[in-house]
Amino acid sequence: MKIDEKIRARIENLREKITRYDFLYYVKGEPEISDREYDRMYAELKTLEEEHPEYITADSPTRRVGGEPLKEFKTVKHAVPMLSLENTYSREEVAEWEKRIRKKVPLKEGFVIEEKLDGVSISVTYEKGKLILAASRGNGISGDDITGNILTQRVIPLVLRTDNPPDSVEIRGEMFLKISELRRINEVREKNGEPVFANPRNTCAGTLKLLDPAEVSERRLSAYFYGFGRWDGTSPPLTQMKLLEIYEEWGLPVNSTYSQCASIEEVFESYERLADERADRDYDIDGTVVKVNLFREHDVLGATSRNPRWAIAYKFESKKATTTVREIIFSVGRTGIITPVAKLEPVGIGGVTVSSATLHNFDQVRKLGVSAGDRVEVERGGDVIPKIVSVIKASGSHRPVVPPGKCPACGHTVKKDINGVFYRCSNIRCPAQLKQKILHYASIDAMNIEGLGENIAQQLVERGFVRNISDLYSLDMEKLLSLDLFAEKKARKLLDAVRNGRNCALSNFIYALGIQNVGKHTAKILARRFGSVNGLMNAGRAALMDIDEIGPIVSESIMDFFESDTNQDEIKELLKNGVRPVHQEGGRKLSGLKFVFTGTMKNFTRKAAAARIEALGGAESSSVTADTDYLVAGENPGSKLDKAKEKGIKIINEEEFTELAGK
C-alpha cells in the first residue's frame, strides 16, 4: 500500500497535540485551548483515521471512544498481589507501629504521608510506555479486566511521557469521583426522573463495573497513582518520594498533597493538616496513608499474608453516626425548590455537631421510608450537606411526609416540575428564595463576600434592606449597625468585603448569578467560550449548543435566564454598582508561580487565597518542593517553614502576599 507521508504526518501531529491537550486539561487542570478548537482537531483526526485505517495505532486518542458492550469481564491475575493496609484511628497505635519497624530498619529516608482516597483501587499496565491492560483490585490476587472502561477516561494517559519507559510496569492507584461530578450526574438524573446516586465511592465502583464503555465515557472519573507492582526493564526508583516525582514526569495524575516526614512527630503534624483541609477537597478522603520512604527498607520489613508492614492507614474519625429524627421541615432554595430537611437530635460526626440533614426530594423520602421519631444513620462527606443514609429503626408511628400545597415561606402555590421530581414555590419574590440567592452570590466560589452568612442574609431580607442582589452594594454603616449583633468593626469588615469583591473573575460572576443547571465547572466553560458578560448574554442557542459539555437542558436554562427582563435589569444594576467581571487567558500577574501556605492566616482562608492565586494564573500546593516559588507564613507556622528555608524558597508574610496578589 502506498504511503502518503503528508497524511501520516498530519495524523501524527494531531495525535501529539490532542494527547498534550488531554494531559493539560485532565491531569494538570490547565486548559490551553477552547473546547471548540479541541473538538475540531479530534473530529479531523477521527475522519483521517477512518479514511486511512492503515495509519491507525493502538495509542491513538480515538481509542477512548466507548466500544461495544461486553457480556462479562475477563479475570486477570495481578503480577504482584494487591494487599490491603492495616488501619487505625489511634495516634498511639501509629506510634507503636513506628517503634516496631524502627527495630528492624533505620528509617534513613523517613516517611511519606499521602491522603487516603475513598475510591476504587486499580492497576494499569504499560509495556514500552503504552497502556495495554487495566484491572480492578478484586480479591487482591486477581481482578476484572476493565481496560475498555479505563480507556474512556482521559485522565489516564495512553502513552507515558518518557523516552525511556520500563519494558513493563504495573502502576497502581485509585479511581474516584469528584463530589462536583456526582452533583452534575445527579442533576441530569433528576431531570430525567431517575433515582440519584448515594455517594461518590459507590458511584465510581458501579461505573467501573458497567459493561458498556460508552456509558462509562459519559461520567468523568478521576484518578491518582501512588504505587507499583511489577517493574521490568529499567531500575525502579529508590524511594516513594522519587516514585511520585517520576509518575508526575510521565504524565500520570498524582495527588500533590503528599509530603516527606523525617520523624513520627512530623507525620502527626501532617495528619492534622490534612484532617483540617479535607473539607476543602472536591473528593472524599477517609484518612492518610503513612509509608516508609525507602524501598530497600520495604524489602526488609516484608508483609503478612494480608498487609504490608511498611505502611499503615491512619484514618480520620468516622463520618457516619446514628441519631433520631425530631421532625421533618420544608426548606425553600434559591430557585424555589422545596426540599424536605430532617431536624435531628444533635450528633457528632468527624468533629462536627450535626443537627439537620437533607432528604434531597420527596421521592427520596418515600424511598427511605423515613419519618419523625425514626433512628437513622447520617453521613457527612467533605463539604457535602449531611444526609440520611438509612433508617435503622422505625418509630412505629409512621407519618408519611406529604409535599406542601403552599410555600412555607410566603404562602404562594407550590407546583411540581413537569416530568420532574421537584416541587417549587411559584413566587419569584419569595423572601426565602432571595435569602438563598444572597448566600449563593456571596459564597466563596462566587463573589466571595466573607462574613455574609445566613443570619445576616435573613436580617437583610426581613428589614427590606436587600430586595434584589444589587442592593448589597447600597448597604451602608447605618443600615448594618441597625442589625442584631453588629458593631462598627464588624460592619466595616462586611462593607469592605462587599466592595473588594466587585473585581472578580468572569467565571465566578457567572456562577454567582445562580443560573439553573450552571455550576462552577460550566461557569468556567462559559467564561472561556464567550469572554465577557455581554458575550454570554447575547449568545444564541446555536452558540451554546456548539459547546461540547453543554447540552440542551443547560442551554435552555441559560437562554431562559437571559431572556428574563428582571434578570437583565439586575445584571445592569450590578455592573452600574461597580462589579467588574474579567476573563484573562494569559499574561496574568501570578502566571506560573506556585504558593504554599503554613500557619494561621488572619484575614483570609486558604481556600479564598487559592482561588485568588488561580484567578491570577498561579497555583497553590500543600507541599514544599523544589519548584515552590513562595511560602506564605502565617501565625504559628509548621515544619514547612524550615523546609522552605533549607531549600532557599522565598518566604513572605500575609501582608506581603496580599500586596502581591491584590485584594
C-alpha positions, -999 to 999 in steps of 0.1 A, spaced: 0 0 0 13 34 -10 23 56 20 11 92 19 37 109 41 17 142 42 -14 124 56 5 103 80 24 134 93 -9 152 98 -23 123 118 8 120 140 7 158 146 -29 157 156 -24 128 179 5 146 196 -14 178 201 -46 161 214 -26 139 238 -8 171 251 -41 189 255 -57 159 273 -27 160 297 -30 197 304 -68 196 309 -74 164 327 -41 159 347 -28 194 352 -61 212 352 -46 239 329 -67 240 296 -47 257 268 -73 258 240 -111 262 238 -134 231 237 -144 241 202 -109 240 189 -102 207 207 -133 192 191 -123 204 157 -89 187 159 -105 155 173 -130 153 145 -103 159 119 -82 130 134 -112 107 135 -121 114 99 -85 109 87 -82 76 105 -115 64 90 -103 74 55 -68 59 61 -71 29 85 -36 18 76 -24 46 99 -44 38 130 -23 29 160 -32 14 194 -23 46 212 -45 70 192 -68 93 213 -97 80 192 -94 47 211 -111 64 240 -145 62 223 -165 35 241 -166 2 222 -192 -25 220 -209 -36 253 -193 -66 270 -211 -97 281 -189 -101 311 -154 -91 324 -124 -113 320 -105 -122 351 -68 -113 352 -41 -122 378 -20 -94 393 17 -98 388 22 -89 424 -7 -93 449 -25 -60 457 -25 -61 495 -48 -42 518 -35 -18 545 -36 -23 583 -56 6 596 -61 26 628 -77 57 642 -53 58 671 -22 81 673 -8 57 699 -11 27 675 7 47 648 35 54 673 37 17 682 39 8 645 68 32 641 86 17 671 81 -19 657 96 -10 623 124 11 638 137 -21 655 142 -36 620 152 -7 598 169 27 605 143 47 585 171 65 567 147 84 544 119 88 569 82 85 559 59 98 532 23 107 541 -4 107 515 -42 112 515 -62 80 516 -88 83 489 -122 68 494 -122 53 459 -116 21 440 -81 6 437 -69 -3 402 -37 -13 384 -27 -2 350 0 -20 330 22 -2 304 45 -21 280 72 1 264 52 31 277 19 21 261 -12 12 281 -22 -25 275 -42 -35 305 -62 -21 334 -76 -42 362 -96 -38 394 -82 -50 427 -107 -78 431 -96 -101 459 -61 -89 458 -48 -119 438 -69 -114 407 -94 -88 394 -116 -78 365 -101 -67 332 -116 -32 330 -93 -19 302 -123 -9 280 -137 13 307 -104 29 317 -97 38 281 -127 61 281 -112 82 309 -89 109 295 -72 114 329 -54 81 322 -26 85 296 -25 60 268 13 66 264 37 76 292 56 109 286 91 94 287 117 84 262 130 56 285 100 36 298 103 3 316 97 -28 294 67 -35 315 54 -17 346 22 -23 366 12 11 381 -12 12 410 -36 39 421 -71 49 429 -101 58 407 -125 82 423 -154 105 415 -152 142 424 -181 155 446 -188 182 420 -191 155 393 -215 134 414 -237 166 417 -236 170 379 -245 134 373 -273 136 398 -287 168 384 -290 151 350 -306 120 366 -331 141 385 -341 160 353 -347 126 337 -367 113 366 -341 87 375 -330 79 411 -299 98 423 -267 81 433 -259 80 470 -222 88 472 -191 93 451 -174 60 461 -203 37 452 -209 56 420 -173 52 410 -173 15 418 -206 10 399 -193 29 369 -162 7 366 -185 -24 367 -206 -12 338 -204 -35 308 -209 -7 283 -178 15 279 -199 41 260 -220 47 292 -188 49 313 -174 76 290 -204 99 300 -191 100 336 -158 119 343 -139 98 367 -106 110 383 -75 91 393 -43 94 414 -14 70 412 10 61 441 25 26 438 36 -2 416 36 -40 413 59 -54 387 87 -32 372 108 -48 344 135 -35 320 147 -4 340 156 1 376 127 13 397 133 44 419 148 41 454 121 59 473 84 66 474 91 103 470 111 97 438 84 74 425 57 101 428 80 126 411 86 101 382 49 95 379 43 132 375 71 134 349 54 105 330 21 125 328 3 104 354 -21 121 378 -5 123 413 -21 138 444 2 168 452 -8 169 489 19 142 498 49 152 519 80 137 533 83 134 571 116 130 589 100 118 621 68 104 635 61 139 650 61 154 615 37 126 605 13 136 632 16 173 622 9 164 585 -20 142 596 -36 172 615 -31 195 585 -48 170 561 -76 165 585 -82 202 587 -81 206 549 -103 176 539 -135 197 539 -119 219 512 -114 189 489 -136 182 459 -132 145 466 -137 122 496 -108 111 518 -112 89 548 -77 93 563 -40 92 554 -15 65 544 19 66 561 47 48 542 83 40 548 100 61 522 130 39 513 120 9 491 150 -11 503 136 -10 538 102 -22 524 120 -54 513 134 -59 549 101 -53 566 81 -75 542 44 -82 546 19 -105 563 -5 -125 541 -28 -95 540 -9 -63 548 25 -47 541 44 -40 573 60 -8 558 27 11 555 -3 19 577 -36 37 571 -41 64 597 -78 71 593 -99 101 603 -128 99 627 -159 83 613 -182 105 591 -213 84 600 -233 84 631 -267 72 644 -293 96 658 -331 103 660 -352 124 636 -370 151 657 -391 165 628 -391 170 591 -394 205 578 -395 221 543 -367 244 531 -370 268 502 -340 271 479 -328 300 457 -347 285 426 -378 279 446 -373 242 451 -390 228 482 -366 204 499 -375 182 529 -350 185 557 -347 163 588 -341 181 621 -320 157 642 -310 151 678 -275 167 676 -248 142 670 -210 145 665 -196 133 631 -159 138 624 -155 165 649 -186 185 638 -220 186 655 -248 178 630 -284 188 638 -300 186 604 -297 165 572 -311 170 537 -336 144 524 -330 157 488 -365 153 474 -399 137 482 -391 106 462 -360 101 483 -382 104 515 -405 77 502 -376 55 492 -360 58 527 -394 54 544 -383 80 570 -405 100 593 -402 118 627 -391 96 656 -371 72 635 -335 62 644 -313 69 613 -278 66 601 -264 100 590 -234 105 567 -212 136 563 -187 137 535 -163 166 526 -183 198 521 -215 179 512 -245 187 534 -251 158 559 -277 133 546 -296 103 559 -283 71 545 -308 46 560 -334 41 586 -320 19 614 -352 16 634 -386 29 627 -405 47 655 -436 26 650 -459 56 644 -450 63 608 -465 96 594 -460 99 557 -442 131 545 -466 149 521 -453 177 498 -468 211 509 -495 228 488 -483 262 498 -448 276 502 -438 275 539 -420 309 535 -445 330 516 -477 310 512 -478 310 474 -488 279 454 -463 251 451 -462 233 417 -444 201 407 -420 203 378 -433 188 346 -418 153 342 -396 160 372 -393 152 409 -392 187 424 -418 209 439 -413 247 435 -427 279 450 -442 299 421 -434 333 437 -402 349 423 -403 374 451 -404 348 478 -382 360 507 -367 325 513 -355 324 477 -340 358 480 -321 348 512 -307 317 494 -297 338 464 -278 362 486 -259 334 503 -251 318 469 -240 352 455 -217 358 485 -203 323 486 -165 317 483 -168 301 448 -190 331 436 -183 367 447 -165 356 480 -181 382 503 -166 370 535 -188 374 566 -222 375 548 -237 344 565 -272 330 569 -282 352 599 -271 384 582 -288 375 549 -320 367 569 -320 401 586 -312 420 554 -343 405 537 -366 409 568 -356 446 572 -361 452 535 -326 464 530 -320 439 502 -348 433 477 -325 424 449 -289 412 448 -277 446 435 -290 462 468 -260 446 485 -239 475 470 -262 501 486 -256 489 521 -240 514 544 -228 517 580 -262 530 593 -281 500 579 -257 474 592 -254 489 627 -292 485 630 -289 447 626 -286 424 656 -250 418 670 -234 444 647 -207 468 659 -187 492 638 -157 469 633 -179 440 620 -199 464 598 -168 479 583 -154 445 576 -185 434 557 -187 467 538 -150 462 528 -157 426 517 -187 437 495 -166 465 480 -134 444 474 -154 416 458 -165 437 429 -134 429 409 -138 393 402 -132 365 377 -159 362 350 -165 326 358 -172 335 395 -197 361 384 -215 337 360 -217 311 388 -229 338 413 -259 347 391 -274 314 401 -285 302 366 -302 269 369 -280 239 360 -249 261 358 -223 251 383 -187 261 388 -173 239 360 -199 250 335 -193 287 345 -156 283 337 -165 268 303 -189 297 295 -162 323 306 -136 307 283 -160 305 254 -176 339 255 -151 361 273 -174 387 287 -208 392 304 -223 407 272 -208 380 251 -227 354 272 -259 374 274 -260 378 236 -251 342 228 -278 324 209 -290 288 214 -268 276 185 -236 291 201 -244 274 234 -252 240 218 -219 243 199 -201 238 232 -192 201 238 -200 199 275 -233 219 273 -264 200 263 -300 211 255 -311 212 292 -283 236 303 -286 256 271 -323 261 277 -316 272 313 -291 298 302 -315 311 274 -344 313 299 -323 332 324 -311 359 300 -345 362 282 -359 375 316 -361 413 317 -358 411 355 -325 392 353 -312 416 326 -321 446 347 -304 430 377 -271 424 358 -272 460 345 -276 472 381 -247 451 393 -224 465 366 -236 500 374 -226 494 410 -190 487 400 -190 449 396 -162 442 371 -161 406 360 -129 399 340 -117 369 320 -80 366 314 -65 338 294 -28 347 296 -3 372 309 -17 370 344 0 385 374 10 353 391 12 331 360 33 300 366 40 308 403 35 282 430 25 291 465 24 271 497 8 283 530 17 274 566 3 286 599 -29 306 605 -40 335 583 -59 363 599 -76 380 570 -84 352 546 -90 315 543 -66 292 524 -94 284 500 -100 320 493 -63 326 487 -61 296 464 -90 309 444 -73 343 441 -40 327 430 -57 305 404 -76 336 390 -42 353 385 -26 323 368 -7 307 397 -12 275 417 -15 266 454 1 235 468 2 219 502 38 206 500 71 225 498 91 212 468 120 224 447 96 243 423 78 262 451 81 299 445 67 314 477 59 301 512 33 323 529 39 321 566 11 330 590 9 327 628 24 295 643 39 281 612 47 244 610 77 224 597 71 237 561 88 269 572 120 250 580 118 231 547 114 263 528 145 278 545 165 247 537 156 249 500 161 287 498 125 294 489 113 330 493 92 334 525 66 361 527 40 371 554 3 376 550 6 413 543 32 407 516 10 381 500 -20 405 499 2 431 483 15 406 457 -19 391 448 -40 422 453 -74 423 471 
